[in-house]
């Protein structure tokens, strides 16, 4: 039986001699596009519908449907699913969270687990779809369409009303939270530049739009955290595309631009201080900054009371007294799941960093930059159950475990 040609669905419809299209080839062709469409719909829903009442459950339905399609396609022999060691780490973390909530009488099997389950099931299904032959361009295109939907929603007044007691308008998109929307925009932009040859030129150009929009409209300091990593990805891709003789000049040019930027920074900040995100980053004595400091202290105190296994899943929201998340993934995971849960979760990041050493340089460095970006964003936002960061984490796990899912011929040069 001929194998499914990755990222070339039309070629997969023909027999080896270029003759008659067989029923098996047609079936593979249909399954390929079925998985592509279903993955596209899930990514689009995950980044647009999670905060819309009555529609958020559609994300769970699409995640389950995509997972079932993968299982059926694998059983039918039309695609090959590689359930490697990379998948067992998030499964263990999800099981640990479920066990904690199961024995916690205050939580039980409540709605708190649904976002976590949906995020991890959907992320695993997207990653397995890429391994089954769905192109990275389809994944990035879905992210791009989702960003467009979030931007267009602002023109209809969605997400533009300031919270009670505040006068600043921080655009939240369809996510309902400015920080979450900023993370979505920045990660989508970074992923477009993870491998530009696979993402497409349009997605790469749109990455600049997403970054600019995040800084200009969300008022989130979290967006500024990811800007240096986005710039680093672009510089790395430019250097990779150049011949060896020109790389020295390119590196010198980048260092020169960095030096010029350092000199011009005070003048740029003076001109852009009216941008909400920049103004909030420069103002350390505002109410938001002080509240976050108190949240971190409270989470750290609660963790000290139960350092190994934590206070229980979703405990910080219930017992900290702030009615929300801690704005820091590290301390909230420690508070909720303890040191054991934190080590289990961040072992996924460590797996990518260690496994990526076997990848070609063209892919190794961008993957490591993306992991560091996720780690940096975790210091400003709680992401361990958010769909976009988890989906990106799963895709990175899949890529480092099986780079052939991106069509390995693109990485033939070390």
Residue pairs with C-beta under 8 A, 6 or more apart in sequence:
1 24
1 77
2 15
2 16
3 80
4 12
4 28
4 32
4 78
4 79
4 80
4 132
4 133
5 11
5 12
5 133
6 133
6 404
6 405
6 407
7 133
7 135
7 406
7 407
9 29
9 32
9 33
9 133
10 29
12 25
12 28
12 29
12 32
13 21
13 25
13 26
13 28
13 29
14 21
14 25
15 21
15 22
15 25
24 78
27 76
27 78
28 78
28 79
31 69
31 73
31 76
31 78
31 79
32 78
32 79
32 133
32 134
34 69
35 66
35 69
35 70
35 73
35 79
35 129
35 132
35 133
35 134
36 129
36 134
36 135
36 138
38 62
38 65
38 66
38 69
38 129
39 66
39 125
39 126
39 129
39 134
39 138
39 139
39 142
40 138
40 141
40 142
41 62
41 142
42 59
42 62
42 63
42 66
42 122
42 125
42 126
43 126
43 139
43 142
43 143
43 146
43 391
44 142
44 145
44 146
44 149
45 58
45 59
45 62
46 59
46 63
46 119
46 122
46 146
46 387
46 388
46 391
47 143
47 146
47 147
47 149
47 150
47 174
47 175
47 184
47 188
47 387
47 388
48 146
48 149
48 150
48 174
49 55
49 56
49 58
49 59
49 174
50 56
50 59
50 115
50 174
50 175
50 387
51 174
51 175
51 176
51 177
52 174
59 118
59 122
59 387
60 114
60 117
60 118
60 121
62 122
63 118
63 121
63 122
63 125
64 121
66 122
66 125
66 126
66 129
67 121
67 124
67 125
67 128
70 79
70 81
70 125
70 128
70 129
70 132
71 81
73 79
73 81
73 132
74 80
74 81
74 132
79 132
79 133
80 131
80 132
81 128
81 131
81 132
82 131
82 401
82 402
84 401
84 402
85 401
86 351
86 355
86 397
86 398
86 400
86 401
87 124
87 127
87 397
89 344
89 347
89 348
89 351
89 397
90 120
90 123
90 124
90 348
90 394
90 397
92 344
93 120
93 341
93 344
93 345
93 348
94 116
94 117
94 120
96 337
96 340
96 341
96 344
97 113
97 116
97 313
97 337
97 341
98 113
100 309
100 310
100 312
100 313
100 336
100 337
100 341
101 107
101 108
101 109
101 110
101 112
101 113
101 312
101 313
101 314
102 108
102 109
104 312
104 313
104 315
106 312
106 318
107 312
107 313
107 314
107 318
112 313
112 314
113 313
115 385
115 387
116 385
118 387
119 385
119 386
119 387
119 390
119 391
120 390
120 394
122 387
122 390
122 391
123 387
123 390
123 391
123 393
123 394
123 395
124 394
126 139
126 391
126 394
126 395
127 394
127 395
127 397
127 398
128 398
130 136
130 139
130 395
130 398
130 399
130 405
130 406
131 398
131 402
131 405
133 405
135 198
136 195
136 198
136 199
136 406
137 198
137 199
137 200
137 203
139 191
139 395
140 188
140 191
140 192
140 198
140 199
140 200
140 203
141 200
141 203
143 188
143 191
143 192
143 203
144 188
144 192
144 202
144 203
144 206
146 184
146 188
147 184
147 185
147 188
147 206
147 209
147 210
147 213
149 174
150 159
150 173
150 174
150 175
150 181
150 184
150 185
151 173
151 213
153 159
153 173
153 174
154 160
154 171
154 173
154 217
158 173
158 174
159 171
159 172
159 173
159 174
159 175
159 176
159 181
160 169
160 171
161 169
162 168
162 169
162 170
168 219
168 276
169 219
170 178
170 217
170 218
170 219
170 220
170 276
171 178
171 181
171 217
171 218
171 219
172 178
172 180
172 181
172 218
173 181
173 184
175 181
175 184
178 218
178 219
178 220
179 218
179 220
179 222
179 327
179 380
179 381
180 381
180 386
180 388
181 214
181 218
181 220
182 214
182 218
182 220
182 222
182 223
182 277
183 222
183 223
183 226
183 377
183 381
183 383
183 386
183 388
183 389
184 388
185 210
185 211
185 213
185 214
185 218
185 223
186 210
186 211
186 214
186 222
186 223
186 226
186 227
186 230
186 373
186 377
187 226
187 373
187 374
187 377
187 388
187 389
187 392
188 207
188 210
188 388
189 206
189 207
189 208
189 210
189 211
189 214
189 230
190 207
190 226
190 229
190 230
190 233
190 369
190 370
190 373
191 199
191 370
191 392
191 395
192 199
192 203
192 204
192 206
192 207
193 199
193 204
193 207
193 230
193 233
193 234
193 237
193 366
194 233
194 366
194 367
194 370
195 362
195 363
195 366
195 406
195 410
196 204
196 237
197 410
198 406
198 407
198 410
207 230
211 223
211 227
211 230
214 220
214 223
214 277
215 223
215 224
215 227
215 275
215 277
215 278
216 275
216 277
218 276
218 277
219 276
219 277
219 280
220 277
221 277
221 280
221 281
221 380
222 377
222 380
222 381
223 277
224 277
224 278
224 281
225 376
225 377
225 379
225 380
226 373
226 376
226 377
229 369
229 370
229 372
229 373
229 376
230 373
232 369
233 366
233 369
233 370
235 254
236 365
236 366
236 369
237 366
238 250
239 247
239 250
239 251
239 254
240 361
240 362
242 250
269 278
269 282
272 278
273 279
273 282
280 286
280 288
280 289
283 289
291 322
292 327
292 328
295 320
295 322
295 326
295 327
295 328
296 326
296 327
296 328
296 331
298 320
298 321
298 322
298 326
299 316
299 320
299 326
299 328
299 331
299 332
299 334
299 335
300 331
300 334
300 335
302 311
302 315
302 316
302 319
302 320
302 335
303 310
303 311
303 331
303 334
303 335
303 338
305 311
306 338
307 334
307 338
307 339
308 338
308 339
308 340
309 337
309 338
309 340
309 341
310 333
310 334
310 335
310 336
310 337
310 338
310 340
310 341
311 319
311 335
311 336
312 336
313 336
313 337
314 336
315 335
315 336
316 325
316 326
316 332
316 335
316 336
317 323
317 324
317 325
320 326
320 335
325 332
325 382
326 332
326 335
326 382
327 380
327 381
327 382
328 378
328 379
328 380
328 381
328 382
329 378
329 379
329 381
329 382
329 383
329 384
330 342
330 378
330 379
332 382
332 384
333 341
333 342
333 345
333 384
334 341
334 342
337 344
337 345
345 384
348 393
348 397
349 371
349 374
349 375
349 393
351 397
351 400
352 367
352 368
352 371
352 393
352 396
352 397
352 400
353 368
353 371
355 400
355 401
356 363
356 364
356 367
356 368
356 400
357 364
359 367
359 400
359 403
359 411
360 403
360 411
360 412
360 413
360 414
361 414
362 410
362 411
362 413
363 399
363 403
363 406
363 411
367 396
367 399
367 400
370 392
370 396
371 396
374 383
374 389
374 392
374 393
377 383
377 389
378 384
383 389
383 390
384 390
398 405
399 405
399 406
403 411
